[in-house]
């Protein structure tokens, strides 16, 4: 796994012009953010062996149906389709939509606006 480390100045004294050397690089920050999202645990992970598509594939399908930022994700048993689906809350601006993707076929089962009291 790639690692990031700050580069410290050679001396023990940090002067004001050296402060930027202590900040993580943008590449390092992007790497950490990408890893954090990919490692994001989701509700229903124990059902994943029953799914024919993985969460990364389902996430891609959901984002094509409604582009934005995924704020919640889960794998659940629910009526419709094959009975097993990924559910994503996707925020775009002030609108959050729930997008459901069949975990066996990859078909979009639901793409609707979240109500004022989402589950």
C-alpha positions in Angstrom: 0.0 0.0 0.0 1.4 3.4 -0.9 2.4 5.6 2.0 2.7 9.4 2.4 5.1 11.2 4.8 5.9 14.8 5.3 9.3 16.0 4.4 10.8 17.8 7.4 13.4 20.5 7.0 17.0 19.4 7.8 17.3 21.6 10.8 15.3 21.3 14.0 14.0 24.8 13.7 11.1 25.5 11.5 11.0 29.0 10.1 7.9 30.7 8.6 9.1 30.0 5.0 9.4 26.2 5.9 5.8 25.8 7.1 4.6 24.7 3.6 7.1 21.8 3.8 5.1 20.3 6.7 1.8 20.1 4.8 1.0 16.9 3.0 1.2 17.2 -0.8 -2.0 17.5 -2.9 -1.2 14.1 -4.4 -0.9 12.6 -0.9 -4.2 14.1 0.2 -6.0 12.8 -3.0 -4.5 9.3 -2.4 -5.7 9.3 1.2 -9.2 10.6 0.2 -9.5 7.9 -2.5 -8.4 5.2 -0.1 -10.8 6.4 2.6 -13.8 6.3 0.3 -12.9 2.9 -1.2 -12.5 1.5 2.3 -15.8 3.0 3.4 -17.7 0.2 5.1 -21.3 -0.1 4.2 -24.4 -1.7 5.7 -25.1 -5.1 4.4 -21.5 -6.1 3.5 -22.3 -9.6 4.8 -24.7 -10.0 1.8 -21.9 -9.2 -0.7 -21.1 -12.9 -1.6 -24.7 -13.3 -2.9 -24.3 -10.3 -5.3 -23.1 -10.8 -8.8 -21.8 -7.2 -9.1 -19.6 -5.6 -6.5 -20.2 -2.3 -4.8 -17.7 -0.4 -7.1 -19.7 -1.5 -10.2 -23.0 -0.7 -8.5 -21.6 2.7 -7.5 -20.6 3.5 -11.1 -24.1 2.5 -12.4 -25.8 4.7 -9.7 -23.6 7.7 -10.5 -24.5 7.3 -14.2 -28.2 7.4 -13.3 -27.7 10.4 -11.0 -24.3 12.2 -11.0 -23.2 13.7 -7.7 -21.6 12.7 -4.4 -22.6 9.4 -2.7 -23.5 10.2 1.0 -24.7 6.8 2.0 -24.6 3.3 0.6 -25.9 -0.1 1.6 -26.6 -3.6 0.3 -30.1 -4.8 1.4 -32.8 -7.3 0.7 -35.8 -5.6 -0.7 -38.7 -6.4 -3.0 -38.2 -5.7 -6.7 -35.6 -7.1 -9.1 -33.8 -10.1 -7.7 -34.5 -9.1 -4.1 -31.0 -7.9 -3.3 -30.0 -4.4 -4.1 -27.5 -1.7 -3.5 -29.0 1.5 -2.3 -27.2 4.9 -2.7 -28.1 8.3 -1.5 -26.5 10.7 -4.0 -26.4 14.5 -3.4 -26.1 16.9 -6.3 -26.5 20.5 -5.2 -29.4 20.7 -2.8 -31.1 17.6 -4.1 -30.5 14.1 -2.7 -31.8 11.1 -4.6 -32.0 7.5 -3.7 -30.7 5.2 -6.4 -31.3 1.5 -6.2 -29.2 -0.9 -8.3 -30.1 -4.7 -8.5 -27.1 -6.5 -7.0 -27.5 -9.4 -9.4 -28.3 -7.8 -12.8 -27.0 -4.2 -12.4 -30.3 -2.8 -13.5 -31.4 0.6 -11.9 -34.5 -0.2 -9.8 -35.1 3.2 -8.3 -34.1 6.8 -8.9 -36.2 9.1 -6.8 -35.8 12.2 -4.7 -35.4 11.7 -1.0 -38.2 13.0 1.1 -37.8 15.4 4.0 -37.2 12.5 6.5 -35.0 9.9 4.8 -34.6 6.5 6.5 
